[in-house]
Amino acid sequence: MPEKGTHPDLENGDANKEVGFDTEQLEKLDEYAALVRYISTYRDGRRKSVVSAPDDEVVEKKSKWWAPWTWFTKKEDAADFIVPDDWIETDIHKGLSSGEIEGRRRRAGWNELTTEKENMFIKFLTYFTGPILYVMELAVLLAAGLREWIDFGVIIGILMLNATVGWYQEKQAADVVASLKGDIAMKARVVRDGQEIDIKARELVPGDIIIVEEGSVIPADANLICDYENPEAFAAYQQMQRDHQDETTKEKKDHDEDDEDDKDAHKGTSLVAADQSAITGESLAVDKFMGDTVYYTTGCKRGKAFGVVTASARYSFVGRTASLVQGAKDQGHFKAIMNSIGTALLVVVVGWILIAWIGGFYHHLKIATPEGHSQNLLTYALILLVVGVPVGLPVVTTTTLAVGAAYLAKEKAIVQKLTAIESLAGVDVLCSDKTGTLTANQLSIREPYVAEGEDVNWMLAVAALASSHNIKSLDPIDKVTVLTLKRYPKAREILEEGWKTEKFTPFDPVSKRITSVCTCNGTRYTCAKGAPKAILNLTNCSKETSDHFKAKATEFARRGFRSLGVAVKKNDEDWILLGMLPMFDPPREDTASTIAEAQTLGLSVKMLTGDAIAIAKETCKMLALGTKVYNSERLLKGGLSGTTQHDLVERADGFAEVFPEHKYQVVEMFQQRGHLTAMTGDGVNDAPSLKKSDCGIAVEGASEAAQAAADIVFLAPGLSTIVSAIKIARQIFQRMKAYIQYRIALCLHLEIYLVTSMVIINETVRVDLIVFLALFADLATIAVAYDNAHYEARPVEWQLPKIWIISIILGILLALGTWVVRGAMYLPNGGIVENYGSVQEILFLEISLTENWLIFVTRGSKTWPSWQLVGAIFGVDVLSTLFCIFGWISGAGELDNPRDRWVQRQDGWTSVVTVVVIWCYSIGVTIVIAIVYYILNRIPWLDNLGRASRSRSDTNMENIIGHLSKLAVEHERDDHGVDRYHLAPKATDADEDD
């Protein structure tokens, strides 16, 4: 709830800021004087999200720096926590005191649906787990056993580098996402220390006295106490609680549940009417009486009352439901892909080690001697473990996802779990809401239709009378209705004639109308507005008037207008049909172009709306979506099943009159056809379909329960933000694919060259240099997460067969390039050696340069590399060059067979001219590899290798399941008492009603 004196205008931002009036002053006026003042002084503003004020932030208690296991330690699991009875005996006049809040919060937790914060020290340790990292840790032990202390230290350094960078980057990205989550904080009005104040809903604790009023969202499960205007009834509530003191907790619960259905058990009038359709499916608002429970995230449709919080969000009815659909901690498909690549590389490296050992036996090598020399079997194993296991693979891919989540956060998209980025990148069907996503969610009333003989001002005044007058939280339709009077001064004058509202009945989906009973100058008027058909049914107008009214409603629908019929009844006279108000929610300015762009990206947009089919078709025409729009009832109850039903869904451009259960079925059918589907939603009832979809999207303004069930939460309106997020997700995916291809090729390069070198000429690159090659490879590619990447014009997939084929070819080419350098040095003059040099250092530099530059090949040429990536690789290249020039840790050289004919320097130094030649040669190798890579990606069969079919159908299975869905198991007992079960057709709704 906002601060007193502000107006939470969810349609246009902070109305108080736009308008300049104070709702506190309006509250002092009578109902209709305040309404007229509101209409006269309201000035429209641009729609914007309601964000939490920074000064509302709560400072968390800091952990001890010397105890890392306490950093962000998990909160106490309060799964079995039961709120003590004395906690909810708070006085409504005083509320809780400030001193009581913290103690209760420690036990009950924050009032929010969020996952617990991770222990950051434990999180850091997880960067040392996994098959690939276990092998590197084995290499650490092997290096220690061989007393290769340089290798021992460098391998530990590689492990620490990857863990530290990965942990830090993921934490930084998570902080960016977390900071945005504050923008969707719900507010609540509470009584504390004897004063009414507005706080974040997450700060509520059991026992808080909250104020529930029309138009607000219930911020926590609470028991109603008494009417806001009748605080004296608090004594009656206390007496009622004392009457139940002898009942057990279970009996209380059962009694409360029974009370909800047993209206006769209540005495007096209801305090509020709660809209529970999102959690119970009840279409009508439920009357709530003293002692009844109102549920977290449901809406208050009528009334204003005090309530006492009985449970925090996690343990509320909605919280328990949301916990069932909350994302599991496993990384799903992404983790499976990483594990499969890691396992394959481990199998390959074991094979190469066996080959190297077999060759070593023929060369009469010892197991671990000579000490300090690389030519023994265990050192061969150590070398191949270091080069064949990509220690940076899990870290770089995970941090690429984490940094990508931060990129998405800048686009106002909160990623709930990192693997959702992979899912979003592969989506090919987007089921989108109409209101607020495809349209601007800015209703306006066009030229009204007025029945013959009626006055437009009287009709608009009646429409305003049949609207909610709670200016602080007007429904969008009521708001546009009353604000239309701004253009009709005479209608406003009618409202100033001394009206009093005796009874107001809010809209419900059954009657499809709003009614209010008002009096003016001793005359009672019953005013109604709602669906044209519902309003027409109230009246006894002539057939000619009725036909004209229906024709006008059809005309408005064809033009894309939603219509509101208006009628009035004076005293006990007949209802009089006054006319119709056409409302229009225009498409967003960028929607049509965004849909066209989405189609070029291989994305099929399907519109799902609760509007009538004529309005849905007209909207689709405006957006160039197509006109194959069907009534959702045809999907469920139109007699379609099996393949015919699936074909209808796949070919449709949209569905009208959609309910949440229809969304779930649409998603399921798309998935059965092999499509990756994204679904937008905003209500608690959307949670199943959001979870069922491959990527659930909670749109701007979605309920907290929908946000908890979704994979990604958007804070900005419109389809363009979703399409932008899909493009960013594809860029992130491209970075990961480029790095994986690069890393597999590097492993294969050194495995192929080193093993063939060991077997053929009994030579290897010194183990000390090998570990630095591994270190430099990780240093150079840490910046991959920040690289500029292109996005594909079609939904992306891993295509592992394609990745492996290309990586193997690149690895072979790199190995051939290294063999050319090594072979040239067998020439009498040393081949590429100018003046002087060292075989070990020359090989080290050539391998380092060609491997580092390979990332420029696999990343593609559609975008320029980022300065971070260029800088990291250039820095490593400089280090490799210095190693080569000054002969750092080159050793005494390996004893190869046949021997080199030129004399190497014993200190390992290499001339600058030789280094320049190696640089030029490496550039040439990279160019050749780039050409081959370009050609490989232009081969059609290889480009599509590993891509799954996005529109597959199993006609027989779909038809079998369709027929089975129409059957039910019936149970009956014969005259002899024998139970019998048999299959029978399911009863239709009409049969069930009968």
Rosetta blueprint (number, residue, H / E / L):
1 M L
2 P L
3 E L
4 K L
5 G L
6 T L
7 H L
8 P E
9 D E
10 L L
11 E L
12 N L
13 G E
14 D E
15 A H
16 N H
17 K H
18 E H
19 V H
20 G L
21 F L
22 D L
23 T H
24 E H
25 Q H
26 L H
27 E H
28 K L
29 L L
30 D L
31 E H
32 Y H
33 A H
34 A H
35 L H
36 V H
37 R H
38 Y H
39 I H
40 S H
41 T H
42 Y L
43 R L
44 D L
45 G L
46 R L
47 R L
48 K L
49 S L
50 V L
51 V L
52 S L
53 A L
54 P H
55 D H
56 D H
57 E L
58 V L
59 V L
60 E L
61 K L
62 K L
63 S L
64 K L
65 W L
66 W L
67 A L
68 P H
69 W H
70 T H
71 W L
72 F L
73 T L
74 K L
75 K L
76 E L
77 D L
78 A L
79 A L
80 D L
81 F L
82 I L
83 V L
84 P L
85 D H
86 D H
87 W H
88 I H
89 E L
90 T L
91 D L
92 I L
93 H L
94 K L
95 G L
96 L E
97 S L
98 S H
99 G H
100 E H
101 I H
102 E H
103 G H
104 R H
105 R H
106 R H
107 R H
108 A H
109 G L
110 W L
111 N L
112 E L
113 L L
114 T L
115 T L
116 E L
117 K L
118 E L
119 N L
120 M H
121 F H
122 I H
123 K H
124 F H
125 L H
126 T H
127 Y H
128 F H
129 T L
130 G L
131 P H
132 I H
133 L H
134 Y H
135 V H
136 M H
137 E H
138 L H
139 A H
140 V H
141 L H
142 L H
143 A H
144 A H
145 G H
146 L L
147 R L
148 E L
149 W H
150 I H
151 D H
152 F H
153 G H
154 V H
155 I H
156 I H
157 G H
158 I H
159 L H
160 M H
161 L H
162 N H
163 A H
164 T H
165 V H
166 G H
167 W H
168 Y H
169 Q H
170 E H
171 K H
172 Q H
173 A H
174 A H
175 D H
176 V H
177 V H
178 A H
179 S H
180 L H
181 K H
182 G H
183 D H
184 I H
185 A L
186 M L
187 K E
188 A E
189 R E
190 V E
191 V E
192 R E
193 D L
194 G L
195 Q E
196 E E
197 I E
198 D E
199 I E
200 K E
201 A H
202 R H
203 E H
204 L L
205 V L
206 P L
207 G L
208 D L
209 I E
210 I E
211 I E
212 V E
213 E E
214 E L
215 G L
216 S L
217 V E
218 I L
219 P L
220 A L
221 D E
222 A E
223 N E
224 L E
225 I E
226 C E
227 D E
228 Y L
229 E L
230 N L
231 P H
232 E H
233 A H
234 F H
235 A H
236 A H
237 Y H
238 Q H
239 Q H
240 M H
241 Q H
242 R H
243 D H
244 H L
245 Q L
246 D L
247 E L
248 T L
249 T H
250 K H
251 E H
252 K H
253 K H
254 D H
255 H H
256 D H
257 E H
258 D H
259 D H
260 E H
261 D H
262 D L
263 K H
264 D H
265 A H
266 H L
267 K L
268 G L
269 T L
270 S L
271 L L
272 V E
273 A E
274 A E
275 D E
276 Q L
277 S H
278 A H
279 I H
280 T H
281 G L
282 E L
283 S L
284 L L
285 A L
286 V E
287 D E
288 K E
289 F L
290 M L
291 G L
292 D L
293 T E
294 V E
295 Y L
296 Y L
297 T L
298 T L
299 G E
300 C E
301 K E
302 R E
303 G E
304 K E
305 A E
306 F E
307 G E
308 V E
309 V E
310 T E
311 A E
312 S L
313 A H
314 R H
315 Y H
316 S L
317 F H
318 V H
319 G H
320 R H
321 T H
322 A H
323 S H
324 L H
325 V H
326 Q L
327 G L
328 A L
329 K L
330 D L
331 Q L
332 G H
333 H H
334 F H
335 K H
336 A H
337 I H
338 M H
339 N H
340 S H
341 I H
342 G H
343 T H
344 A H
345 L H
346 L H
347 V H
348 V H
349 V H
350 V H
351 G H
352 W H
353 I H
354 L H
355 I H
356 A H
357 W H
358 I H
359 G H
360 G H
361 F H
362 Y H
363 H L
364 H L
365 L L
366 K L
367 I L
368 A L
369 T L
370 P L
371 E L
372 G L
373 H L
374 S L
375 Q L
376 N L
377 L H
378 L H
379 T H
380 Y H
381 A H
382 L H
383 I H
384 L H
385 L H
386 V H
387 V H
388 G H
389 V L
390 P L
391 V L
392 G H
393 L H
394 P H
395 V H
396 V H
397 T H
398 T H
399 T H
400 T H
401 L H
402 A H
403 V H
404 G H
405 A H
406 A H
407 Y H
408 L H
409 A H
410 K H
411 E L
412 K L
413 A E
414 I E
415 V E
416 Q L
417 K L
418 L L
419 T H
420 A H
421 I H
422 E H
423 S H
424 L H
425 A H
426 G H
427 V L
428 D L
429 V E
430 L E
431 C E
432 S E
433 D E
434 K H
435 T H
436 G H
437 T H
438 L H
439 T E
440 A L
441 N L
442 Q L
443 L L
444 S E
445 I E
446 R L
447 E L
448 P L
449 Y E
450 V E
451 A L
452 E L
453 G L
454 E L
455 D L
456 V H
457 N H
458 W H
459 M H
460 L H
461 A H
462 V H
463 A H
464 A H
465 L H
466 A L
467 S L
468 S L
469 H L
470 N L
471 I H
472 K H
473 S H
474 L L
475 D L
476 P H
477 I H
478 D H
479 K H
480 V H
481 T H
482 V H
483 L H
484 T H
485 L H
486 K H
487 R H
488 Y L
489 P H
490 K H
491 A H
492 R H
493 E H
494 I H
495 L H
496 E L
497 E L
498 G L
499 W L
500 K E
501 T E
502 E E
503 K E
504 F E
505 T E
506 P L
507 F L
508 D L
509 P L
510 V L
511 S L
512 K L
513 R E
514 I E
515 T E
516 S E
517 V E
518 C E
519 T E
520 C E
521 N L
522 G L
523 T E
524 R E
525 Y E
526 T E
527 C E
528 A E
529 K E
530 G E
531 A L
532 P H
533 K H
534 A H
535 I H
536 L H
537 N H
538 L H
539 T L
540 N L
541 C L
542 S L
543 K H
544 E H
545 T H
546 S H
547 D H
548 H H
549 F H
550 K H
551 A H
552 K H
553 A H
554 T H
555 E H
556 F H
557 A H
558 R H
559 R L
560 G L
561 F L
562 R E
563 S E
564 L E
565 G E
566 V E
567 A E
568 V E
569 K E
570 K E
571 N L
572 D L
573 E L
574 D L
575 W E
576 I E
577 L E
578 L E
579 G E
580 M E
581 L E
582 P E
583 M E
584 F E
585 D L
586 P L
587 P E
588 R L
589 E L
590 D L
591 T H
592 A H
593 S H
594 T H
595 I H
596 A H
597 E H
598 A H
599 Q H
600 T H
601 L L
602 G L
603 L L
604 S E
605 V E
606 K E
607 M E
608 L E
609 T L
610 G L
611 D L
612 A L
613 I H
614 A H
615 I H
616 A H
617 K H
618 E H
619 T H
620 C H
621 K H
622 M H
623 L L
624 A L
625 L L
626 G L
627 T L
628 K L
629 V E
630 Y E
631 N E
632 S H
633 E H
634 R H
635 L H
636 L H
637 K H
638 G L
639 G L
640 L L
641 S L
642 G H
643 T H
644 T H
645 Q H
646 H H
647 D H
648 L H
649 V H
650 E H
651 R H
652 A L
653 D L
654 G E
655 F E
656 A E
657 E L
658 V L
659 F L
660 P H
661 E H
662 H H
663 K H
664 Y H
665 Q H
666 V H
667 V H
668 E H
669 M H
670 F H
671 Q H
672 Q H
673 R L
674 G L
675 H L
676 L L
677 T E
678 A E
679 M E
680 T E
681 G E
682 D L
683 G L
684 V H
685 N H
686 D H
687 A H
688 P H
689 S H
690 L H
691 K H
692 K H
693 S L
694 D L
695 C E
696 G E
697 I E
698 A E
699 V L
700 E L
701 G L
702 A L
703 S L
704 E H
705 A H
706 A H
707 Q H
708 A H
709 A H
710 A L
711 D L
712 I E
713 V E
714 F E
715 L L
716 A L
717 P L
718 G L
719 L H
720 S H
721 T H
722 I H
723 V H
724 S H
725 A H
726 I H
727 K H
728 I H
729 A H
730 R H
731 Q H
732 I H
733 F H
734 Q H
735 R H
736 M H
737 K H
738 A H
739 Y H
740 I H
741 Q H
742 Y H
743 R H
744 I H
745 A H
746 L H
747 C H
748 L H
749 H H
750 L H
751 E H
752 I H
753 Y H
754 L H
755 V H
756 T H
757 S H
758 M H
759 V H
760 I H
761 I H
762 N L
763 E L
764 T L
765 V L
766 R L
767 V H
768 D H
769 L H
770 I H
771 V H
772 F H
773 L H
774 A H
775 L H
776 F H
777 A H
778 D H
779 L H
780 A H
781 T H
782 I H
783 A H
784 V H
785 A H
786 Y H
787 D L
788 N L
789 A L
790 H L
791 Y L
792 E L
793 A L
794 R L
795 P L
796 V L
797 E L
798 W L
799 Q L
800 L H
801 P H
802 K H
803 I H
804 W H
805 I H
806 I H
807 S H
808 I H
809 I H
810 L H
811 G H
812 I H
813 L H
814 L H
815 A H
816 L H
817 G H
818 T H
819 W H
820 V H
821 V H
822 R H
823 G H
824 A H
825 M L
826 Y L
827 L L
828 P L
829 N L
830 G L
831 G L
832 I L
833 V L
834 E L
835 N L
836 Y L
837 G L
838 S L
839 V H
840 Q H
841 E H
842 I H
843 L H
844 F H
845 L H
846 E H
847 I H
848 S H
849 L H
850 T H
851 E H
852 N H
853 W H
854 L H
855 I H
856 F H
857 V H
858 T H
859 R L
860 G L
861 S L
862 K L
863 T L
864 W L
865 P L
866 S L
867 W H
868 Q H
869 L H
870 V H
871 G H
872 A H
873 I H
874 F H
875 G H
876 V H
877 D H
878 V H
879 L H
880 S H
881 T H
882 L H
883 F H
884 C H
885 I H
886 F H
887 G L
888 W L
889 I L
890 S L
891 G L
892 A L
893 G L
894 E L
895 L L
896 D L
897 N L
898 P L
899 R L
900 D L
901 R L
902 W L
903 V L
904 Q L
905 R L
906 Q L
907 D L
908 G L
909 W L
910 T L
911 S L
912 V H
913 V H
914 T H
915 V H
916 V H
917 V H
918 I H
919 W H
920 C H
921 Y H
922 S H
923 I H
924 G H
925 V H
926 T H
927 I H
928 V H
929 I H
930 A H
931 I H
932 V H
933 Y H
934 Y H
935 I H
936 L H
937 N L
938 R L
939 I L
940 P H
941 W H
942 L H
943 D H
944 N L
945 L L
946 G L
947 R L
948 A L
949 S L
950 R L
951 S L
952 R L
953 S L
954 D L
955 T H
956 N H
957 M H
958 E H
959 N H
960 I H
961 I H
962 G H
963 H H
964 L H
965 S L
966 K L
967 L E
968 A E
969 V E
970 E E
971 H E
972 E E
973 R E
974 D L
975 D L
976 H L
977 G L
978 V L
979 D E
980 R E
981 Y E
982 H E
983 L E
984 A E
985 P E
986 K L
987 A L
988 T L
989 D H
990 A H
991 D H
992 E H
993 D H
994 D L
